[in-house]
């Protein structure tokens, strides 16, 4: 048992009270962490499902965008379409921020100025003249693909961060559940056993002292 107890612990009642308080705090901490872990598991499952749905949506959007691009190339001409593509403005960089999900700070990606949110065709970088509605259709569809990819990347970043937090919380719960709390309990049991042994020794010592005193009184009574 001594190998399983905390080293350097004195078998006293004061130490027993102190360890009892530590065990109570550790148990409460384990319960709180377990609740956090359960919530993280639920959120992880929700985000995983959302990510799967987004992947299906992106595949469909990409297929529609490619079909619109093929039609635009046929209607406008591939050479002219290439010229329009080269004149388009650069796609803005996504803005990176952070938010809280179940108490965990996660990355948040947003596209600040996506063409298509109330923008005119001229703001894409090419002129209205010499283009067809199929070009705008293809542009809008690919803009939707980019928006969905940004959302997908944001969800994936959240999922990775939550996965990391889940693993860390699970390790802490396991450490408390299988190492810290059992060791505290074994140490308290060790102290209780030592205290019981000490009490038995004291009781035996008092009985022997009483017996010796009684024997001494009898001997003195006989001498008188």
C-alpha positions in Angstrom: 0.0 0.0 0.0 2.9 2.4 0.8 3.9 2.4 -2.9 0.5 3.6 -3.9 0.2 6.4 -1.4 1.6 10.0 -1.6 5.2 10.2 -0.5 6.1 12.1 2.6 2.6 12.1 4.1 2.5 12.0 7.9 -0.2 9.7 9.3 -1.9 12.3 11.4 -5.6 13.4 11.7 -4.7 16.9 10.5 -3.2 15.4 7.3 -6.3 13.1 6.9 -8.5 16.2 7.0 -6.3 18.0 4.5 -6.3 15.1 2.1 -10.1 14.7 2.5 -10.5 18.3 1.3 -8.2 17.7 -1.6 -10.1 14.6 -2.6 -13.4 16.6 -2.5 -11.9 19.4 -4.7 -10.5 16.8 -7.1 -13.9 15.0 -7.3 -15.7 18.3 -8.0 -13.1 19.2 -10.6 -13.5 15.9 -12.3 -17.3 16.3 -12.4 -17.0 19.8 -13.9 -14.4 18.6 -16.5 -16.7 15.6 -17.3 -19.6 18.0 -18.0 -17.3 20.1 -20.2 -16.2 17.0 -22.1 -19.7 15.8 -22.6 -20.6 19.3 -24.0 -17.6 19.2 -26.3 -18.4 15.8 -27.6 -21.9 17.0 -28.5 -20.6 20.1 -30.2 -18.0 18.1 -32.0 -20.6 15.8 -33.4 -22.8 18.7 -34.5 -19.9 20.4 -36.3 -18.8 17.1 -37.9 -22.3 16.7 -39.3 -22.3 20.4 -40.4 -19.0 19.8 -42.1 -20.3 16.8 -44.0 -23.3 18.7 -45.2 -21.1 21.6 -46.3 -18.9 19.2 -48.3 -22.0 17.9 -50.1 -23.2 21.5 -50.8 -19.8 22.5 -52.1 -19.6 19.6 -54.5 -23.1 20.5 -55.9 -22.1 24.2 -56.1 -18.9 23.3 -57.8 -20.7 21.1 -60.3 -23.2 23.9 -61.1 -20.4 26.5 -61.3 -18.5 24.3 -63.8 -21.6 23.8 -65.9 -22.2 27.6 -65.9 -18.6 28.2 -66.9 -18.9 25.8 -69.8 -22.0 27.6 -71.0 -20.4 31.0 -70.6 -17.4 29.8 -72.6 -19.6 28.6 -75.4 -21.8 31.8 -75.5 -19.0 34.3 -75.0 -16.0 32.5 -76.5 -13.2 31.0 -74.5 -10.7 33.7 -75.5 -13.0 36.5 -74.5 -13.8 34.7 -71.3 -10.1 34.4 -70.5 -9.7 38.1 -71.0 -12.6 38.8 -68.6 -11.1 36.5 -66.0 -7.7 38.3 -66.2 -9.5 41.7 -65.7 -11.3 40.5 -62.6 -10.3 42.0 -59.2 -8.3 40.0 -56.8 -10.3 37.9 -54.3 -10.1 39.7 -50.9 -8.3 37.9 -48.1 -10.5 36.3 -45.5 -10.6 38.1 -42.2 -9.5 36.0 -39.3 -11.0 36.5 -35.8 -11.9 34.3 -32.9 -15.0 33.4 -31.0 -16.0 31.2 -28.0 -17.6 27.8 -28.5 -18.4 25.9 -25.3 -15.8 28.0 -23.5 -13.1 27.2 -26.1 -11.6 30.0 -28.2 -11.9 28.9 -31.9 -10.9 30.7 -35.2 -13.5 32.5 -37.2 -13.1 33.1 -40.9 -15.2 35.7 -42.8 -15.0 37.2 -46.3 -15.3 41.0 -45.8 -16.1 42.2 -49.4 -17.3 39.4 -51.5 -18.7 40.4 -54.9 -22.3 39.3 -55.1 -23.5 40.8 -51.9 -25.3 43.7 -53.5 -22.4 44.5 -55.8 -22.8 45.5 -59.5 -21.2 43.5 -62.3 -18.8 46.3 -63.0 -17.3 45.8 -59.5 -16.0 42.4 -60.5 -13.5 44.2 -62.8 -14.9 43.7 -66.2 -17.2 45.8 -68.3 -20.9 45.0 -69.0 -20.4 45.4 -72.7 -19.2 42.4 -74.6 -20.4 40.0 -71.9 -23.4 37.8 -71.5 -25.7 36.8 -68.7 -23.9 33.4 -68.6 -20.7 35.1 -67.6 -22.4 36.8 -64.6 -24.1 33.5 -63.8 -20.8 31.7 -63.8 -19.2 34.4 -61.7 -21.9 34.4 -59.1 -21.8 30.6 -58.8 -18.0 30.6 -58.3 -18.4 33.4 -55.7 -20.9 31.2 -53.9 -18.3 28.4 -54.0 -15.7 30.6 -52.5 -18.1 31.7 -49.7 -18.9 28.1 -49.0 -15.2 27.2 -48.9 -14.6 29.9 -46.4 -17.4 28.7 -44.2 -16.1 25.1 -44.6 -12.6 26.2 -43.5 -14.0 28.1 -40.6 -16.0 25.0 -39.4 -13.0 22.8 -39.9 -10.8 25.1 -37.8 -13.4 25.1 -35.0 -13.6 21.3 -35.3 -9.8 20.9 -35.0 -9.7 23.2 -32.0 -12.5 21.4 -30.2 -10.9 18.1 -31.0 -7.7 19.3 -29.3 -9.6 20.6 -26.3 -11.6 17.3 -26.1 -8.4 15.3 -26.0 -6.8 17.6 -23.4 -10.0 17.5 -21.2 -10.2 13.8 -21.5 -6.6 13.4 -20.4 -7.3 15.6 -17.3 -10.5 13.7 -16.5 -8.6 10.3 -16.8 -5.8 11.6 -14.7 -8.2 12.7 -11.9 -10.3 9.6 -12.2 -7.6 7.0 -12.3 -4.5 8.6 -10.7 -5.1 11.6 -8.5 -8.4 10.6 -6.7 -7.5 6.9 -6.2 -4.1 7.9 -4.8 -5.7 10.3 -2.4 -8.2 7.7 -1.3 -5.5 5.1 -0.8 -3.4 7.6 1.1 -6.4 8.4 3.4 -7.0 4.7 3.9 -3.3 4.2 4.8 -3.5 7.0 7.4 -6.7 5.6 8.8 -5.1 2.2 9.2 -2.0 3.7 10.9 -4.3 5.7 13.2 -6.3 2.6 14.1 -3.0 0.7 14.8 -1.8 3.6 16.9 -5.1 3.6 18.9 -4.9 -0.2 19.4 -1.3 0.2 20.6 -2.3 3.0 23.0 -5.2 1.0 24.3 -3.0 -2.1 24.8 -0.4 0.2 26.5 -3.0 1.6 28.8 -4.3 -1.8 29.7 -0.7 -3.0 30.5 -0.1 0.1 32.6 -3.4 -0.6 34.5 -2.5 -4.2 35.0 0.9 -3.3 36.3 -0.5 -0.7 38.6 -3.1 -3.2 39.9 -0.4 -5.9 40.4 1.8 -3.4 42.2 -1.1 -2.4 44.5 -1.8 -6.1 45.3 1.9 -6.7 46.1 2.0 -3.6 48.3 -1.2 -4.8 50.1 0.4 -8.2 50.8 3.5 -6.6 52.2 1.4 -4.5 54.6 
